[in-house]
Amino acid sequence: MRACVIFNPVARGEKARRFRRHLGEIAAECTFKQTAAAGHARRLAAEAVDEGFDTIVAAGGDGTINEVLNGIAGVADGFKRARLGVLPLGTVNVFARELGIPRRFEPAWQTIRQGREMRIDLPAVEYGDNEAPQRRCFGQLAGAGLDARAIKLVNWPLKKKIGSLAYVVAGLRALFQPSPAITVTAGQRQVKGELVLIGNGRLYGGEFQLFPRADLCDGLLEVCVFPRVNWWTLVRCGPSLLLRGRLPSGITENFQAASLSLTSSSPVPFEVDGEWAGRLPAKFSLQPMGLRVIVP
């Protein structure tokens, strides 16, 4: 195994500081590349693939993982030439939780050293106008509407202090903004709602199972559509999410599809893997078993 570790030094400050204490222990087993700004991990991952590294390790949160994923994707035959490893240093680490990757450094690094590889589906979204079309891969989830607005409103200094609760604060702020209708089209099926979540895996926002039928290896995305997003929705969903980690039955329309499109007559933002990405319209699809990832 020839491994390159791409390290986000500001990911969840205390975890990053603890990670630095282990750098000397693993320096002989890998090469380090440290990010300097947003988007840098993507360039470093592409560079690492071109340099012949066969294992690209994202040491950070879900945002860092997403950048590394897209860096590999940006190189010809990137996912044939390199596989993804994860050292979870972020606030929520949804993708690592989904894969069962330990959140402590020692067992997480041991997982990478053992090199057990799994192939999972690789979703992607296409968006932008005809003159400047864009494509972005993601590993775990995507969403349009309230959750994307909340991500845009997250106070990053507050996030460093209170962790995932900063998203709750931002979500409450986002509830005061308009929620335009979103049209979901998947083949002959068409559904409308004010919040649309798309899952490759089962988990959202930590341990919340918003996509109960999702499977990383089945060639399908699970779509969760909220017809309305308001304070009453929050009151209905809150207790079940907090106590059971699931939504109450009947509050959303869930279905599975290999591809789908999201449109709206108003400007609606969307996110992938917890990072603001762009605005609708957008088309989602996946490459079955397109991603090689190291798992326990």
LUMTORNU-592940 format. One record per residue: residue in one letter; x, y, z of N, C-alpha, C, O in turn; residue number from 1. Coordinates in steps of 0.1 Angstrom, whole numbers, plus 5000, padded with zeros to 4 digits. Each point is the difference from the previous one (the first is absolute). Layout:
N
A X Y Z X Y Z X Y Z X Y Z NUM
...
//
This chain:
296
M 5009 4988 5000 4991 5012 5000 5009 5012 5000 5009 5002 5008 1
R 4988 5007 4983 5007 5013 4999 4990 5011 5003 4992 5003 4992 2
A 5008 5002 5021 4989 5009 5005 5005 5015 5000 5011 5003 5004 3
C 4979 5005 4993 5002 5015 5002 4988 5004 5009 4989 4998 4997 4
V 5015 5009 5014 4990 5005 5009 4998 5015 4998 5009 5008 5001 5
I 4979 4996 4995 4997 5014 4998 4993 5005 5013 4989 4995 5003 6
F 5017 5014 5004 4996 5004 5013 4995 5014 5000 5006 5010 4996 7
N 4982 4992 5010 4994 5013 5002 5003 5004 5014 4995 4995 5010 8
P 5014 5015 4992 5005 5004 5013 4990 5007 5009 5002 5001 5012 9
V 4987 5004 4982 4990 5007 5008 4987 4992 5002 4990 5005 5005 10
A 5010 4982 4991 4988 4992 5002 4999 4996 5015 5009 4994 5006 11
R 4980 5012 5000 4997 4997 5014 5013 5001 5009 5006 4990 5003 12
G 4998 5022 5000 5013 5004 5006 5006 4990 5009 5012 4996 4998 13
E 4981 4999 5012 5006 4991 5010 5004 4986 4993 5011 4995 5003 14
K 4981 5000 4988 5003 4988 4993 5012 5002 4992 5009 4991 4999 15
A 4992 5020 4994 5012 5003 4992 5012 5001 5008 5011 4995 4996 16
R 4988 5011 5016 5012 5001 5008 5004 4986 5005 5012 4997 5001 17
R 4979 4994 5003 5003 4987 5004 5007 4992 4988 5009 4992 5002 18
F 4985 5010 4986 5006 4993 4988 5015 5004 4998 5008 4992 4997 19
R 4995 5021 5005 5014 5004 4998 5009 4993 5009 5012 4997 4997 20
R 4983 4999 5015 5009 4993 5009 5004 4986 4995 5010 4994 5005 21
H 4982 5001 4986 5003 4987 4994 5008 5000 4987 5003 4990 4995 22
L 4999 5022 5000 5007 5001 4987 5013 4993 4999 5003 4993 4991 23
G 5005 5008 5020 5013 4993 5000 4999 4985 4999 5009 4994 4995 24
E 4980 5001 5011 4999 4985 5001 4997 4994 4986 5004 4989 4998 25
I 4990 5019 4994 4996 4994 4987 5007 5006 4988 4998 4997 4988 26
A 5012 5012 5015 5007 5007 4989 5007 4991 4991 5001 5002 4988 27
A 5004 4986 5017 5007 4991 4992 4991 4992 4991 5005 4993 4990 28
E 4982 5007 5012 4991 4992 4993 4992 5008 4989 4993 4994 4992 29
C 5009 5019 5008 4992 5008 4990 5006 5013 4997 5010 5004 5007 30
T 4985 5003 4984 5004 5014 4997 4988 5009 5004 4989 4997 4998 31
F 5015 5015 5007 4989 5009 5004 4999 5012 4991 5011 5005 4995 32
K 4977 4999 5002 4998 5013 4993 4989 5007 5008 4989 4995 5003 33
Q 5015 5018 5001 4991 5008 5009 4992 5010 4992 5006 5007 4992 34
T 4981 4994 5010 4992 5010 4993 5003 5014 5006 5003 5002 5011 35
A 4995 5008 4980 5002 5014 5004 4988 5008 4999 4999 5011 5005 36
A 4991 4984 4987 4988 5008 4998 4989 4991 4995 5002 4989 4996 37
A 4986 5016 5004 4988 4993 4994 5003 4996 4986 5005 5009 4992 38
G 4993 4979 5004 5002 4995 4986 5014 4994 4998 5003 4994 4990 39
H 5006 5009 5020 5014 4995 4998 5001 4985 5000 5009 4994 4993 40
A 4983 5000 5016 5001 4985 5001 4997 4994 4986 5006 4989 4997 41
R 4985 5017 4996 4997 4994 4986 5012 5000 4991 5003 4990 4994 42
R 5004 5021 5006 5012 5001 4992 5011 4991 5005 5007 4993 4992 43
L 4995 5006 5021 5010 4991 5005 4997 4985 4997 5009 4992 4998 44
A 4978 5004 5003 4997 4986 4997 5003 4997 4985 5005 4989 4997 45
A 4991 5020 4994 5003 4998 4986 5015 4999 4998 5005 4991 4992 46
E 5003 5017 5015 5014 5000 4999 5006 4986 5005 5009 4995 4994 47
A 4985 5000 5017 5005 4988 5006 4997 4988 4990 5009 4991 4999 48
V 4980 5009 4995 4997 4989 4990 5010 5000 4989 5005 4990 4996 49
D 4998 5022 4999 5010 5002 4989 5014 4996 5004 5008 4996 4992 50
E 4994 5005 5021 5014 4996 5005 5001 4985 5003 5010 4996 5004 51
G 4979 4997 4994 5001 4986 5001 4995 4994 5013 5002 4988 5002 52
F 4993 5020 5007 4995 4994 5013 4987 4992 4997 4991 5004 4993 53
D 5008 4984 5013 4989 4992 4997 4989 5001 5011 4989 4994 4999 54
T 5014 5012 5012 4991 5003 5011 5000 5014 5004 5011 5005 5005 55
I 4978 5002 4994 4999 5014 5003 4991 5001 5013 4989 4997 4999 56
V 5017 5008 5012 4994 5000 5013 4995 5014 5003 5008 5009 5000 57
A 4979 4993 5002 4995 5013 5004 4999 5001 5015 4992 4993 5006 58
A 5017 5015 5000 5000 5002 5014 4993 5013 5003 5006 5011 5000 59
G 4981 4988 5004 4992 5012 5002 4985 4996 5002 4997 4989 5003 60
G 4994 5021 4994 4986 4997 5001 4994 4996 4986 5007 4997 4991 61
D 4980 5003 5009 4993 4996 4988 5003 5010 4988 5001 4995 4988 62
G 5002 5017 5015 5004 5010 4989 5013 4996 4994 5002 5001 4988 63
T 5008 4996 5020 5013 4996 4996 4999 4987 4991 5006 4999 4990 64
I 4986 4992 5015 4998 4987 4993 4994 5003 4986 5005 4994 4990 65
N 4986 5015 5009 4993 5003 4988 5010 5007 4990 5000 4996 4988 66
E 5009 5012 5017 5010 5007 4991 5010 4989 4995 5003 5000 4988 67
V 5001 4991 5021 5010 4990 4996 4993 4991 4989 5006 4996 4990 68
L 4981 5000 5012 4993 4992 4991 5000 5006 4986 5002 4993 4990 69
N 4995 5020 5010 4999 5007 4987 5014 5002 4994 5001 5002 4988 70
G 5009 4999 5020 5014 5001 4995 5004 4987 4993 5005 5000 4989 71
I 4991 4988 5016 5003 4988 4994 4991 4999 4987 5005 4995 4990 72
A 4983 5009 5011 4991 5000 4988 5005 5008 4989 4997 4997 4988 73
G 5011 5014 5015 5004 5009 4989 5012 4995 4992 5004 5007 4991 74
V 5001 4981 5013 5012 4995 4993 4995 4988 4991 4991 4992 5004 75
A 5014 5007 4984 4996 4989 4991 5002 4986 5007 5011 4997 5006 76
D 4978 4995 4995 5000 4987 5006 5004 5001 5015 5006 4991 5006 77
G 4991 5020 5000 5004 5003 5014 4995 4989 5010 5008 4996 5008 78
F 4980 4999 4990 4995 4990 5010 5005 4986 4997 4998 4991 5008 79
K 5008 5007 4980 5007 4987 4997 5014 5001 5006 5005 4989 5004 80
R 5001 5022 4996 5014 5002 5004 5001 5002 5015 5011 4996 5006 81
A 4979 5009 5001 5001 5002 5014 4987 4997 5008 4989 5001 4994 82
R 5013 4996 5018 4988 4998 5009 5000 5010 5011 5011 5006 5003 83
L 4978 4996 5004 4998 5010 5010 5002 4993 5014 4994 4990 5003 84
G 5013 5017 5006 5001 4997 5014 4995 5012 5008 5000 5011 4995 85
V 4995 4986 5017 4994 5011 5008 5005 5000 5014 5000 4989 5007 86
L 5005 5022 4998 5004 5002 5014 4990 5011 5005 5003 5012 4997 87
P 4986 4985 5010 4990 5010 5003 5005 5010 5011 5002 4996 5012 88
L 4999 5016 4984 5004 5011 5009 4989 5011 5001 5003 5010 5006 89
G 4986 4988 4987 4990 5011 4999 4990 5000 5012 5002 4994 5010 90
T 4988 5015 4988 4990 5002 5010 4990 4989 5001 4997 4995 5011 91
V 4998 5000 4977 4990 4990 5000 5005 4987 4995 4996 4989 5005 92
N 5012 5011 4984 5006 4988 4994 4989 4989 4996 5001 4989 5004 93
V 4989 5016 4988 4989 4991 4996 5005 4988 4992 4996 4989 5002 94
F 5013 5014 4988 5004 4990 4991 5008 4989 5008 4998 4988 4998 95
A 5011 5016 5011 5007 4991 5008 4991 4991 5009 5002 4988 5001 96
R 4988 5018 5004 4990 4993 5008 4993 4989 4992 4998 4989 5004 97
E 4998 5015 4984 4993 4991 4991 5009 4988 4997 4994 4989 4999 98
L 5018 5013 4999 5009 4989 4997 5006 4992 5012 5007 4990 4998 99
G 4989 5015 5014 5005 4994 5012 5015 5002 5003 5006 4993 5007 100
I 4999 5018 4987 5014 5004 5003 5002 5006 5014 4992 5009 5003 101
P 5017 4986 5005 5001 5005 5014 5004 5015 4999 5007 5005 4991 102
R 4988 5002 5019 5003 5015 5001 5012 5003 5008 5004 5012 5000 103
R 5002 4978 5007 5012 5002 5007 5012 4997 4990 4999 4992 4992 104
F 5012 5016 5010 5011 4999 4990 5006 4986 4999 5001 4995 4989 105
E 5002 4999 5022 5008 4987 4999 4992 4990 4993 5006 4994 4990 106
P 4981 5002 5013 4993 4990 4993 4997 5004 4985 5000 4992 4991 107
A 4998 5021 5007 4998 5005 4986 5012 4998 4992 4999 4996 4988 108
W 5013 5007 5017 5012 4998 4992 5003 4985 4998 5005 4996 4990 109
Q 4992 4996 5020 5001 4986 4999 4992 4994 4988 5004 4991 4993 110
T 4984 5015 5006 4991 4996 4989 5006 5003 4987 5000 4992 4991 111
I 5007 5020 5007 5006 5003 4988 5012 4991 4997 5002 4996 4989 112
R 5006 5001 5022 5011 4991 4998 4996 4986 4995 5007 4994 4993 113
Q 4982 5001 5012 4995 4987 4996 4995 5000 4986 5001 4989 4993 114
G 4995 5022 5002 4997 5002 4986 4988 4992 4994 5000 4996 4989 115
R 4990 5001 5020 4989 4992 4995 4991 5009 4991 4995 5010 5005 116
E 5004 4986 4983 4993 5009 4990 4986 4996 4997 4997 4988 5000 117
M 4994 5022 4999 4986 4997 4996 4996 5009 4989 5005 5012 4999 118
R 4987 4983 4992 4995 5008 4989 4986 5005 5003 4992 4992 5004 119
I 5006 5021 4995 4986 5005 5002 4996 5009 4989 5008 5004 4991 120
D 4979 4999 5008 4995 5009 4989 5006 5014 5002 5003 5005 5011 121
L 4999 5002 4978 5005 5013 5000 4990 5010 4993 4999 5000 4988 122
P 4994 5008 5021 4990 5009 4994 5007 5013 4995 5011 5003 5004 123
A 4982 5004 4987 5005 5013 4995 4988 5009 4997 4989 4995 4997 124
V 5014 5018 5003 4990 5009 4996 5005 5009 4989 5012 5004 5000 125
E 4980 4999 4990 5003 5009 4989 4991 5012 5001 4988 4999 5002 126
Y 5018 5013 4997 4993 5012 5002 5007 5012 4992 5010 4998 4994 127
G 4984 5014 5007 5006 5011 4993 4993 5002 4986 4993 4991 4996 128
D 5010 5020 4997 4994 5003 4987 5008 4992 4989 5010 4994 5003 129
N 4984 5007 4985 5006 4993 4989 5014 5005 4997 5009 4992 4994 130
E 4994 5020 5009 5013 5006 4996 5011 4996 5011 5012 4999 4996 131
A 4984 4998 5016 5009 4996 5010 4995 4989 5009 4997 5001 5012 132
P 5001 4987 4981 4994 4988 5008 5011 4995 5010 5012 5000 4998 133
Q 4983 4996 5014 5009 4995 5010 4995 4986 5005 4988 4997 4999 134
R 5021 4995 5006 4997 4987 5005 5008 4998 5013 5011 5004 5001 135
R 4982 4990 5008 5006 4998 5014 4996 4987 5005 4988 4997 5001 136
C 5021 4995 5003 4997 4987 5007 4997 5002 5014 5004 5010 5006 137
F 4990 4981 5000 4998 5000 5015 4999 4985 5005 4997 4991 4992 138
G 5006 5007 5021 5000 4987 5005 4988 4996 5007 4995 4989 4999 139
Q 4999 5020 5010 4990 4996 5009 4986 5006 4997 4990 4992 4999 140
L 5009 5021 4998 4987 5006 4999 5000 5013 4993 5010 5006 4998 141
A 4978 4999 4999 4998 5013 4994 4986 5005 5005 4992 4993 5005 142
G 5006 5020 4993 4988 5006 5004 4997 5013 4994 5010 5007 4997 143
A 4977 4997 5001 4997 5013 4994 4989 5006 5009 4990 4993 5004 144
G 5011 5020 4998 4990 5007 5008 5006 5004 5014 5011 5005 5001 145
L 4981 4992 5009 5003 5004 5014 5014 4996 5004 5008 5009 5005 146
D 4997 4979 4993 5013 4996 5005 5011 5007 4993 5010 5003 5007 147
A 4989 5000 4980 5010 5007 4993 5000 5015 5005 5011 5006 5001 148
R 4977 5000 5001 5000 5013 5006 5007 5001 5014 5007 5009 5003 149
A 4990 4980 5005 5006 5000 5013 5015 4999 4999 5007 5007 5008 150
I 4999 4985 4983 5014 4999 4998 5006 5013 4997 5011 5004 5004 151
K 4982 5004 4987 5005 5013 4996 5000 5010 5012 5008 5009 5000 152
L 4983 4988 5010 4999 5009 5011 5008 4996 5012 5001 5007 5010 153
V 5006 4982 4990 5008 4995 5011 5011 5010 5004 5007 5005 4991 154
N 4993 4998 5022 5011 5009 5005 5012 4991 5003 4999 4992 5010 155
W 5012 5010 4983 5011 4990 5001 5007 5002 5013 5005 4990 5006 156
P 4997 5022 5000 5006 5001 5013 4992 4993 5010 5005 4993 5010 157
L 4981 5008 4989 4991 4993 5009 5001 4985 4999 5000 4992 5009 158
K 5002 5003 4978 5001 4986 4997 5013 4994 5008 4999 4989 5005 159
K 5012 5019 4995 5012 4995 5007 4997 4999 5015 5007 4992 5007 160
K 4984 5016 4998 4997 5000 5015 4990 4989 5004 5002 4994 5010 161
I 4987 5005 4982 4990 4991 5004 4997 4989 4991 4991 4992 5002 162
G 5017 5006 4988 4999 4989 4991 4987 4999 4992 4996 5010 4994 163
S 4998 4979 5005 4988 4998 4992 4988 5008 5004 4991 5002 4992 164
L 5009 5003 5020 4989 5009 5004 4999 5013 4992 4990 5006 4999 165
A 5022 4997 4995 5000 5012 4992 4991 4999 4988 4994 5009 4995 166
Y 5004 4978 5000 4991 4998 4989 4985 5001 5004 4992 5005 4993 167
V 5006 4991 5020 4986 5002 5005 4997 5015 5001 4989 5004 4996 168
V 5020 5004 5009 4998 5014 5000 4997 5006 4987 4991 5008 4998 169
A 5017 4988 4992 4999 5005 4986 4987 4995 4994 4993 5008 4993 170
G 5003 4980 5010 4987 4995 4995 4988 5008 5005 4990 5002 4993 171
L 5010 5002 5020 4990 5008 5006 4999 5013 4993 4989 5006 4997 172
R 5023 5000 5000 5000 5013 4992 4994 4998 4986 4993 5009 4995 173
A 5011 4980 4999 4995 4997 4986 4985 4999 4999 4994 5002 4990 174
L 5000 4993 5021 4985 4999 5000 4993 5013 4998 4988 5000 4996 175
F 5019 5011 5007 4993 5013 4998 5001 5005 4986 4994 5010 4996 176
Q 5013 4983 4995 5002 5003 4986 4989 4993 4992 4995 4990 5004 177
P 5002 5015 4984 4990 4994 4991 5004 4986 4996 5012 4997 4999 178
S 4979 4994 4999 5003 4986 4996 4993 4997 4987 4988 4995 5000 179
P 5018 5009 4989 4993 4998 4987 4998 4985 4997 5007 4991 5005 180
A 4983 5006 4987 4997 4986 4996 5011 4995 4991 5005 5007 4991 181
I 4998 4980 5011 5010 4993 4992 4993 4988 4993 4993 4993 5006 182
T 5009 5006 4981 4994 4989 4993 5011 4989 4998 5011 5003 4994 183
V 4986 4985 5010 5008 4988 4999 4995 4992 4988 4988 4995 5001 184
T 5020 5002 4989 4996 4992 4989 5009 4988 4999 5012 5001 4998 185
A 4983 4987 5003 5007 4987 4998 4992 4991 4991 4991 4994 5004 186
G 5013 5006 4983 4993 4992 4990 4986 5006 4999 4998 5012 4997 187
Q 4991 4979 5005 4987 5005 4999 4994 5006 5013 4989 5005 5000 188
R 5019 4994 5010 4996 5005 5013 5004 5014 5002 5011 5004 4997 189
Q 4979 5004 5009 5003 5014 5002 4994 5003 5014 4988 4998 5002 190
V 5020 5008 5007 4996 5004 5013 5004 5014 5003 5010 5004 4996 191
K 4982 5003 5012 5003 5014 5004 5002 5001 5015 4992 4994 5007 192
G 5017 5014 4997 5002 5002 5014 5009 5013 5003 5005 5006 4990 193
E 4996 4997 5022 5009 5012 5004 5014 4996 5005 5008 5009 5000 194
L 4994 4979 5002 5013 4995 5004 5002 4986 4994 4991 4991 5002 195
V 5020 5007 4991 5003 4987 4994 5013 4995 5005 5010 5008 4998 196
L 4991 4980 5007 5013 4994 5005 5002 4988 4992 4991 4992 4997 197
I 5022 5006 4999 5003 4988 4992 5011 4993 5006 5011 5005 5004 198
G 4987 4982 4999 5010 4992 5007 5006 4988 4992 4993 4993 4993 199
N 5020 5006 5007 5007 4988 4995 5001 4990 5011 4998 4988 4998 200
G 5004 5017 5014 5000 4991 5012 4988 5004 5009 4991 5008 4996 201
R 5008 4985 5015 4988 5002 5009 5000 5012 5008 4989 5005 5004 202
L 5023 5000 5000 5001 5010 5010 5000 5015 4995 5004 5002 4989 203
Y 4991 5007 5020 5000 5014 4997 5003 5007 5013 4994 4997 5010 204
G 5015 5013 4989 5003 5008 5012 5005 4993 5012 4998 5005 5011 205
G 5008 4984 4987 5005 4992 5012 4994 4986 4999 5003 4992 4991 206
E 4989 5005 5020 4994 4987 5001 4986 4999 4996 4993 4990 5002 207
F 5002 5021 4992 4986 5000 4996 4998 4992 4987 5006 5003 4990 208
Q 4985 4987 5011 4997 4991 4988 4988 5006 4992 4989 4995 5002 209
L 5014 5015 4990 4990 5006 4992 4997 4992 4987 4990 5002 4993 210
F 5020 4989 5003 4998 4992 4988 5001 4985 5004 5010 4993 4997 211
P 4979 5002 5009 5000 4986 5006 5003 4989 4989 5005 4990 5004 212
R 4991 5012 4984 5002 4990 4990 5013 5002 4991 5003 4991 4992 213
A 5004 5019 5011 5012 5003 4992 5011 4989 5002 5001 4994 5011 214
D 5006 5003 4979 5011 4990 5000 5011 5006 4991 4997 5003 4988 215
L 5015 4997 5017 5011 5006 4993 5004 4992 4987 5007 5005 4992 216
C 4987 4983 5007 5004 4991 4989 4989 4995 4991 5002 4991 4993 217
D 4986 5016 5007 4989 4995 4993 4997 5007 4987 4990 4997 4993 218
G 5018 5013 5003 4998 5007 4988 4988 5010 5000 4996 5004 4990 219
L 5000 4999 5022 4988 5009 5002 5003 5011 5010 5007 4998 5010 220
L 4987 5014 4988 5000 5010 5010 4986 5000 5007 4990 4997 4993 221
E 5009 5006 5020 4988 5001 5006 4996 5015 5002 5008 5008 5004 222
V 4980 4996 4992 4995 5014 5000 4990 5001 5011 4991 4993 5001 223
C 5011 5018 5007 4991 5003 5011 4995 5014 4998 5007 5010 5000 224
V 4980 4991 4997 4993 5013 4997 4991 5005 5011 4991 4993 5004 225
F 5012 5019 5001 4991 5006 5010 4990 5009 4993 5005 5010 4993 226
P 4982 4987 5007 4991 5009 4993 5000 5015 5005 4999 5009 4992 227
R 5003 4992 5021 5000 5014 5006 5012 5000 5010 5003 4990 5006 228
V 5003 5022 4996 5010 5002 5010 4996 5012 5008 5002 5012 4995 229
N 4994 4986 5017 4996 5011 5009 5002 4996 5014 5005 4990 5003 230
W 4990 5019 5006 5002 4997 5015 4992 4987 5004 5004 4993 5008 231
W 4984 5005 4985 4992 4988 5003 5008 4988 4996 4999 4990 5007 232
T 5008 5010 4982 5008 4989 4995 5011 4997 5011 5002 4988 5003 233
L 5004 5022 5002 5010 4999 5010 4994 4993 5013 5007 4991 5006 234
V 4982 5014 4998 4993 4994 5012 4997 4985 4998 5002 4992 5009 235
R 4993 5005 4979 4997 4986 4998 5012 4991 4998 4999 4988 5005 236
C 5012 5017 4990 5011 4992 4997 5010 4999 5012 5006 4989 5002 237
G 4995 5022 5006 5010 5001 5010 5000 4988 5010 5011 4994 5002 238
P 4979 5003 5005 5000 4989 5010 5004 4987 4994 5008 4993 5007 239
S 4987 5003 4982 5003 4987 4994 5015 5000 4996 5007 4989 5002 240
L 4998 5022 4992 5014 5000 4997 5009 4999 5012 5010 4992 5000 241
L 4987 5015 5010 5009 5000 5012 4999 4987 5008 5010 4995 5005 242
L 4978 4999 4995 4998 4988 5008 5003 4987 4992 5006 4990 5006 243
R 4991 5010 4981 5002 4988 4993 5009 5001 4988 5004 4990 4994 244
G 5001 5022 5003 5009 5002 4989 4993 4998 4986 5007 4999 4990 245
R 4980 5002 5010 4992 4998 4988 4989 5010 4999 4996 5006 5010 246
L 4999 4997 4978 4989 5008 4998 4987 4993 5003 4999 4988 4998 247
P 4990 5019 5007 4988 4993 5002 4994 4996 4987 5002 5006 4989 248
S 4990 4983 5011 4994 4995 4987 4990 5010 4994 4993 5007 5008 249
G 5007 4993 4979 4990 5008 4993 5004 5015 4998 4992 5007 4994 250
I 5019 4997 5011 5003 5015 4999 5008 5003 4987 5000 5011 4996 251
T 5006 4979 4998 5007 5002 4988 4996 4989 4990 4994 4990 5003 252
E 5009 5013 4984 4998 4990 4990 5014 4995 4996 5008 5008 4995 253
N 4994 4980 5007 5013 4994 4996 4999 4990 4989 4991 4992 4999 254
F 5019 5008 4992 5000 4991 4989 5015 4999 4995 5008 5007 5004 255
Q 4995 4983 4988 5013 4997 4995 5001 5002 4985 4990 4997 4993 256
A 5021 5008 5002 5002 5002 4986 5015 5000 4997 5008 5003 5008 257
A 4995 4993 4979 5014 5000 4996 5004 5014 4995 5012 5003 5000 258
S 4978 5005 4996 5003 5014 4996 4988 5008 5002 4989 4995 5000 259
L 5013 5018 5002 4988 5009 5002 5005 5014 4997 5012 5003 5000 260
S 4979 5006 4999 5003 5014 4998 4992 5009 5010 4988 4996 5003 261
L 5017 5015 5001 4994 5009 5009 4999 5014 4993 5010 5005 4995 262
T 4978 5000 5005 4998 5014 4993 4991 5008 5009 4993 4995 5009 263
S 5008 5018 4989 4991 5009 5008 4999 5013 4992 5009 5004 4992 264
S 4980 5003 5009 4997 5013 4993 5007 5011 5007 5001 5011 4995 265
S 5004 4987 5018 5007 5010 5008 5014 4995 5002 5003 4988 4999 266
P 5006 5021 5005 5014 4996 5003 5000 4991 5013 4996 5004 5011 267
V 5009 4983 4988 5001 4991 5011 5014 4994 5000 5005 4995 4991 268
P 5001 5006 5021 5014 4995 5001 5000 4985 5003 4990 4995 5004 269
F 5021 4998 4992 5001 4986 5004 5014 4998 5006 5009 5007 4997 270
E 4993 4982 5010 5012 4996 5006 5004 4986 4997 4991 4992 4997 271
V 5021 5004 5004 5005 4986 4999 5010 4998 5011 5009 5008 5003 272
D 4988 4981 5004 5009 4996 5012 5002 5011 5010 5011 5002 5005 273
G 4978 5006 4997 5000 5011 5010 5008 5012 4996 5003 5009 5008 274
E 4999 4993 4979 5007 5012 4995 4991 5006 4989 4995 4994 4991 275
W 5003 5019 5010 4993 5008 4991 5006 4998 4986 5012 5001 4998 276
A 4979 4996 4992 5006 4996 4986 4995 5010 4990 5009 5004 4991 277
G 4979 5000 5008 4995 5008 4989 4985 5002 5001 4994 4999 5011 278
R 5000 5004 4978 4985 5002 5000 4994 4991 4989 5006 4997 4990 279
L 4981 5000 5012 4992 4992 4991 4999 5008 4987 5000 5013 5000 280
P 4998 4980 4989 4997 4986 4998 5013 4991 5001 5011 5005 4998 281
A 4986 4983 5006 5011 4990 5001 4995 4986 4997 4989 4997 5002 282
K 5021 4995 4992 4997 4986 4997 5009 4991 5008 5012 5002 5000 283
F 4982 4988 5006 5007 4991 5009 5000 4986 4993 4990 4995 4995 284
S 5022 4998 5006 5001 4987 4995 5011 4993 5008 5006 5006 5009 285
L 4996 4981 4988 5012 4994 5006 5006 4989 4991 4994 4995 4990 286
Q 5019 5002 5013 5007 4990 4993 5001 4988 5010 5006 5000 5010 287
P 4987 4989 4986 4999 4989 5009 5015 4994 5003 5007 4998 4991 288
M 4996 5000 5022 5012 4995 5004 5012 5008 4995 5011 4994 4997 289
G 4987 5019 5001 5011 5008 4994 5011 5005 5010 5010 5005 4995 290
L 4988 4993 5018 5009 5005 5009 5007 4989 5008 4993 4992 5006 291
R 5020 5008 4995 5007 4991 5008 5004 5007 5013 5006 5010 5000 292
V 4990 4984 5012 5002 5006 5012 5005 4990 5011 4996 4989 4999 293
I 5013 5015 5010 5005 4991 5010 4991 5000 5012 4996 5011 5005 294
V 5000 4977 4999 4991 4999 5011 5005 4990 5011 5009 4992 4996 295
P 4986 5008 5016 5004 4990 5010 4997 4986 4995 5003 4990 5008 296
//
